[in-house]
């Protein structure tokens, strides 16, 4: 903005010359203090010398030199200001409820209200899309466009994202930083798909669709005014759908990129994909589900019975000639029946968790020698 001050001064002066704005006294010492700029009554202003101040600046340059003056826009009296929002339709504001907005501060810098109108016009902005918090400023901006004699682009005030409890989405409630989603293994395409559905619906009521399909179908006029709920559970479900439907080769690349420091064996990751695809909600789940494939879990039997289970399994696996899912599963059933136990015990002994990928298939992929070695180390 500092490089465009002359430009903003030019347009502020134009408004003053047309009678749509004027200089108003406001001591710079009060900067930063709350002030009701809508105050309409005439107030005598006393200088430090005790002399009535009636002399207004004659130019913006002089205003800046005098330090205690600002430029404010004028608001017509007893007028109904009609604005049209492309999402909500016509909205009417009583001019008595619209404040005389400061356009130039005492240091000569513009406020947002003057700068955004001037910049949007000069850059030939075709559509203005902004949050619903700016609706209260809409009549001010409408007046400024009218004062300048400029055509106003269509405005779209989108609803604010809400948490499931209807509170406003913020750093205190929910994750608003996109980096968090990246670090927790959410796919960009899933996030874009989910965000597209916040305030908009697919004509065929589809929930999963590509970005190209969204671009072809989306129209700003179809945005809904109702505040959408940002539901992390729904996003997680959608992320899972993208993982399940992703090409195996692409998913391998995604996993390798997500875990650069693990130096994963690509061939081993590729072997695991058929087991993983239906069980991963995010890329971050990969490590928890497959950790025992890449490092020895820190697990020890928690009871004498579990020690006996380890001994029995090791003996059965050593004698198992055909290392197949069926053979491993039969060994499991024999041990579980003998000790009156259930599968979570076996999951714990091999992975450190009480659930995970299908254990028979996982052990077949891991290999008989490695499995026996793990049991021996317990």
Beta strands, then each sheet from edge to edge (+ up, - down):
strand 1: 21-25
strand 2: 69-73
strand 3: 80-85
strand 4: 89-94
strand 5: 102-104
strand 6: 127-131
strand 7: 154-158
sheet 1: 1+ 2- 5+
sheet 2: 3+ 4-
sheet 3: 6+ 7+
end
